[in-house]
Amino acid sequence: MILKLSHSPCVLVFILVVAQGVGVSCVHGQTNSPDPRVDAAIAKATSFLLTQQQASGAITDRGHENAMTALAVMAFAAVGHQPSDPTPEGAAMKKGLRYVLGPDRQDKAGYFGASDGSRMYGHGIVSLMLTEMLGMGGDDQTDEAIHKSCQKAIDLIVRSQRIKKAAFARGGWRYTPDATDSDLSVSVWQLMALRSAKNDGLDVPASTIDDAIVYLVRSFTSPVDTNGKPRQEKSGFSYEANNDNPTFTMTAAGLLAMQVCGQYDSPLVAGATEWLQEHPPEWNERFVLYGIYYYAQGMHQRGGEIAENAAKLVADKLLEKQLPEGAWLSPGGEEQNAGKVYCTAMAILSLSVKHHYLPIYQR
């Protein structure tokens, strides 16, 4: 059996306390009382996701079966469910894992983005889910299958970054494994998968992370000097490198991407944090749920008052938009077209950062 020892002492305490019917959460060693509104919203949301599972095991309402199933499995895991649990959630996770690990889901090159049309977005999402679930598959056979699939998926991410690209795009990823350009939106999913894989002890070349950091620096909207200090300390990140147009979603993504690359003390992290404090999420933002997901994680990693204020803002913003059935749906555009499973899973993941159940939420 492959065992993933990922939980901090705080999380172990959380698990033991929750088993006795009491809630607790931890942010960098601080213990806070749970918000009953959030717990109730999450319970309704997970119940909704259960209704969206198909006979095949896929959890989706608008296609992109690999990616949507992976997001749903992570959403269940983020609030403490495991595939081994004798519960509806545990059973749904087990069926979802079996679906994603099916012989027609990942191609011979290790790619998850072709069979469901989710491209490198979906590949990064599925790779992250599998690396997060490594050792928690519910049985030895599933864990072995996860391990084998993970390394193939991570190897593809590494190869994709090494495709010959223009100088401004080097170090990043785009829509397909052979893309010759890059954008931050695709890249952040690959980086989260790589960080999780590295935590698992899988093979992740240091040069891959080093090159990604250089790309992230180019995506910061203020130029940096030879010492890595930005000309404008308070600034954000853009969708593509060498651009001076920061957005909420990309600044939140860039903040988290720098953190998962280990750059917690970078002046870019501090600058992006300040920028986000002045530009908090608004419901009419383009890709608002996508951005809130990164914002919730990135600001949580900052700890202290920054984390507490961001968590309250995320809760207030999301809870008022939850539908009676327990789902969320973005106000428009591409996110709305992605469907309720996508929007609901992203909302659950944003609201559950405090629990630390998913290893990627830990610093």
C-alpha positions in Angstrom: 0.0 0.0 0.0 1.2 3.5 -0.8 0.7 5.7 2.2 0.7 9.5 2.0 1.6 11.1 5.3 0.3 14.6 4.6 -1.6 15.8 7.6 -0.2 18.2 10.1 -0.7 17.7 13.8 -3.4 20.3 13.7 -5.3 18.3 11.0 -5.0 15.1 13.1 -6.5 17.0 16.0 -9.3 18.2 13.7 -10.0 14.7 12.5 -10.2 13.4 16.0 -12.4 16.2 17.2 -14.8 16.0 14.2 -15.2 12.3 14.9 -16.6 13.3 18.3 -19.1 15.8 16.7 -17.2 19.0 17.4 -15.8 21.4 14.8 -12.4 23.2 14.8 -10.1 24.7 12.2 -6.5 25.8 12.1 -4.7 28.5 10.3 -0.9 28.4 10.9 -1.4 27.1 14.4 -4.4 29.3 15.3 -7.7 27.5 16.3 -10.9 29.2 15.4 -14.6 28.4 15.9 -16.4 27.1 12.9 -19.0 29.1 11.0 -22.3 27.2 11.1 -23.5 29.0 8.0 -20.5 27.6 6.1 -21.0 24.1 7.4 -24.6 24.1 6.5 -23.9 25.5 3.0 -21.2 22.8 2.4 -23.6 20.0 3.5 -26.2 21.2 1.0 -23.6 21.5 -1.7 -22.1 18.1 -1.2 -25.7 16.6 -1.3 -26.2 18.3 -4.6 -23.0 16.9 -6.1 -24.2 13.4 -5.1 -27.2 13.9 -7.3 -25.0 14.6 -10.3 -23.1 11.3 -10.4 -23.9 9.2 -13.5 -24.0 5.4 -13.8 -20.5 5.5 -15.2 -19.2 7.1 -12.1 -18.6 10.5 -13.7 -19.9 13.5 -11.8 -20.8 16.1 -14.3 -23.7 18.1 -15.8 -22.1 19.7 -18.8 -19.4 17.3 -20.1 -15.7 17.5 -19.5 -16.2 14.3 -17.4 -12.6 13.8 -16.3 -12.1 17.4 -15.0 -15.5 17.7 -13.4 -15.3 14.4 -11.7 -11.9 15.3 -10.4 -13.1 18.6 -9.0 -16.1 16.9 -7.3 -13.8 14.2 -5.7 -11.5 17.0 -4.4 -14.6 18.9 -3.1 -15.7 15.8 -1.1 -12.1 15.3 0.2 -11.7 18.9 1.1 -14.4 18.6 3.8 -13.2 15.3 5.2 -14.7 12.5 3.1 -12.6 9.6 1.9 -13.3 6.8 -0.6 -13.0 4.3 2.2 -15.9 5.9 4.1 -19.1 3.8 4.4 -21.1 6.8 3.4 -22.8 8.1 0.2 -19.9 10.5 -0.2 -17.3 7.8 0.2 -19.1 5.6 -2.3 -19.3 8.5 -4.8 -15.6 9.2 -4.5 -14.7 5.6 -5.0 -16.9 5.4 -8.2 -15.5 8.7 -9.4 -11.9 7.5 -8.9 -12.6 4.3 -10.8 -14.1 6.3 -13.6 -11.1 8.7 -13.9 -8.7 5.7 -13.7 -10.6 3.8 -16.4 -8.6 2.6 -19.5 -10.2 5.1 -21.8 -9.6 8.2 -19.7 -5.8 8.7 -19.9 -4.0 8.1 -23.2 -0.7 6.3 -23.6 1.2 9.6 -23.3 -0.3 10.1 -19.9 -2.7 12.8 -21.0 -6.2 13.3 -19.4 -7.3 16.3 -21.5 -8.1 14.5 -24.8 -10.8 12.0 -23.9 -13.1 14.6 -22.4 -12.0 17.7 -24.3 -10.8 19.5 -21.2 -7.3 20.0 -22.6 -4.5 20.9 -20.3 -6.9 22.6 -17.9 -8.5 19.2 -17.3 -5.1 17.4 -17.3 -3.8 19.6 -14.5 -7.1 19.3 -12.5 -7.1 15.5 -12.7 -3.4 15.2 -12.0 -3.9 17.4 -8.9 -6.8 15.3 -7.7 -4.9 12.0 -8.1 -1.8 13.3 -6.4 -3.9 14.6 -3.5 -5.7 11.3 -3.2 -2.6 9.1 -3.4 -2.7 6.8 -0.5 -6.3 7.5 0.2 -7.9 5.5 -2.6 -9.6 3.1 -0.3 -7.8 -0.1 -1.2 -4.3 -1.2 -2.3 -5.3 -1.8 -5.9 -6.8 1.7 -6.3 -3.7 3.3 -4.7 -1.4 1.4 -7.0 -3.4 2.5 -10.0 -3.4 6.1 -8.8 0.4 6.0 -8.3 1.0 4.6 -11.8 -1.3 7.1 -13.4 0.1 10.1 -11.4 3.7 9.7 -12.5 2.6 9.4 -16.2 0.5 12.5 -15.8 3.3 14.5 -14.1 5.8 13.4 -16.7 3.6 14.8 -19.4 3.4 18.2 -17.6 7.2 18.3 -17.4 7.6 17.4 -21.1 5.0 20.0 -22.1 6.9 22.8 -20.4 10.0 21.9 -22.3 8.4 22.4 -25.7 10.3 25.1 -27.6 8.6 28.4 -26.9 9.1 32.1 -27.5 11.2 33.7 -24.7 8.2 35.4 -23.0 6.3 32.1 -22.8 9.1 29.8 -21.5 8.4 28.1 -18.3 4.6 28.0 -18.6 1.9 25.9 -20.2 -1.1 26.5 -22.5 -4.0 24.6 -23.9 -2.3 21.5 -25.3 0.8 19.5 -24.4 2.6 20.6 -27.5 1.6 24.3 -27.3 4.3 26.8 -28.1 2.9 29.6 -26.0 1.8 29.9 -22.3 -0.7 31.5 -20.0 -1.0 31.8 -16.3 -4.5 30.4 -16.1 -3.4 27.0 -17.5 -0.1 27.1 -15.8 -1.4 27.4 -12.2 -3.1 24.0 -12.4 0.0 22.3 -13.6 2.0 23.9 -10.8 -0.5 22.8 -8.1 -0.3 19.3 -9.5 3.5 19.4 -9.5 3.6 20.7 -5.9 1.3 17.9 -4.8 3.3 15.3 -6.7 6.5 16.6 -5.1 4.8 16.3 -1.7 4.1 12.7 -2.6 7.7 12.0 -3.4 7.1 11.6 -7.1 9.7 12.7 -9.6 9.5 16.4 -10.2 12.7 18.0 -11.6 13.8 21.1 -9.7 14.5 22.8 -13.1 10.8 22.6 -13.9 9.9 24.6 -10.8 12.8 27.0 -11.4 11.7 27.7 -15.0 8.1 28.2 -13.8 9.1 30.8 -11.3 10.9 32.8 -14.0 7.7 32.6 -16.0 5.6 33.8 -13.1 7.9 36.8 -12.5 7.3 37.8 -16.2 3.6 37.5 -15.6 3.8 40.0 -12.7 2.6 43.4 -14.1 5.5 45.4 -12.7 9.0 44.8 -14.0 11.5 43.6 -11.4 15.2 44.6 -11.0 18.2 42.3 -10.9 17.5 41.6 -7.2 13.9 40.5 -8.0 12.3 43.6 -6.5 9.4 45.0 -8.5 9.4 48.6 -9.6 5.8 48.9 -8.2 5.7 46.9 -5.1 1.9 46.7 -5.0 0.9 45.1 -8.2 -0.8 42.0 -9.7 -0.5 39.3 -12.3 -1.8 39.1 -15.9 -3.1 36.4 -18.1 0.0 36.4 -20.3 3.5 37.4 -19.6 4.9 40.9 -20.2 1.5 42.6 -19.7 0.6 45.5 -17.5 -3.1 44.7 -17.0 -3.6 42.9 -13.7 -7.0 41.3 -13.0 -8.5 39.9 -9.8 -8.6 36.3 -11.1 -5.0 36.3 -12.5 -3.6 38.1 -9.5 -5.1 35.5 -7.2 -3.8 32.7 -9.4 -0.3 34.2 -9.5 -0.3 34.6 -5.8 -1.1 31.0 -5.3 1.3 29.8 -8.0 4.2 31.6 -6.4 3.3 30.0 -3.1 3.1 26.5 -4.4 6.5 27.1 -5.9 7.8 27.8 -2.5 8.1 31.6 -2.9 6.3 32.5 0.2 8.5 35.4 1.1 8.8 36.9 -2.4 8.1 40.6 -2.8 5.7 39.6 -5.6 3.6 37.6 -3.1 3.5 40.6 -0.7 2.7 43.0 -3.6 -0.1 40.7 -5.0 -1.6 40.4 -1.5 -1.8 44.2 -1.1 -3.3 44.5 -4.6 -5.9 41.9 -3.8 -6.8 43.6 -0.5 -7.6 46.7 -2.5 -9.4 44.8 -5.3 -11.5 42.1 -3.5 -13.7 39.7 -5.5 -16.9 41.0 -6.9 -19.7 38.7 -8.1 -19.7 40.2 -11.6 -16.0 39.4 -12.1 -15.3 37.3 -15.1 -14.5 33.8 -13.9 -15.4 34.9 -10.4 -15.6 31.3 -8.9 -12.3 30.5 -10.5 -10.7 33.6 -9.0 -12.3 33.1 -5.6 -10.8 29.6 -5.4 -7.3 30.9 -5.9 -8.0 33.9 -3.6 -9.2 31.7 -0.8 -6.1 29.5 -0.9 -3.6 32.2 -1.5 -4.8 34.5 1.2 -5.2 31.6 3.6 -1.5 30.8 3.1 -0.7 34.4 4.2 -2.1 33.6 7.7 -3.2 35.8 10.5 -5.6 38.7 10.0 -5.1 38.5 6.2 -6.4 35.0 6.2 -9.2 35.7 8.6 -10.5 38.7 6.6 -10.3 36.8 3.3 -12.2 33.8 4.7 -15.0 36.0 6.0 -15.2 37.8 2.7 -15.3 34.5 0.7 -18.0 33.1 3.0 -20.2 36.3 2.8 -19.8 36.5 -1.0 -20.6 32.8 -1.7 -23.3 32.1 0.9 -25.6 34.7 -0.4 -25.4 33.3 -3.9 -26.1 29.6 -3.1 -29.1 28.3 -4.9 -31.9 26.5 -2.9 -30.9 23.1 -4.3 -27.4 23.6 -2.7 -25.6 24.4 -6.0 -23.8 27.5 -7.2 -23.9 28.9 -10.8 -21.7 31.7 -12.0 -23.6 34.9 -13.2 -22.5 34.4 -16.8 -20.0 33.6 -19.5 -17.8 30.6 -19.7 -18.2 29.7 -16.1 -21.9 29.5 -16.3 -21.6 27.3 -19.4 -19.3 25.0 -17.4 -22.3 24.0 -15.3 -23.4 23.7 -11.7 -21.0 20.8 -10.9 -18.0 23.0 -11.8 -19.3 26.0 -9.9 -20.4 24.1 -6.9 -17.1 22.2 -6.6 -15.1 25.4 -6.8 -17.3 27.0 -4.2 -16.9 24.1 -1.8 -13.1 24.1 -2.3 -13.0 27.8 -1.6 -15.1 27.5 1.6 -13.1 24.5 2.9 -9.6 25.8 2.9 -9.6 26.3 6.6 -10.0 22.5 7.2 -6.6 21.6 5.8 -7.9 18.2 4.7 -6.4 18.5 1.2 -2.6 18.5 1.5 -2.3 21.3 -1.2 -4.0 23.6 1.4 -1.0 23.1 3.8 2.0 25.3 3.6 
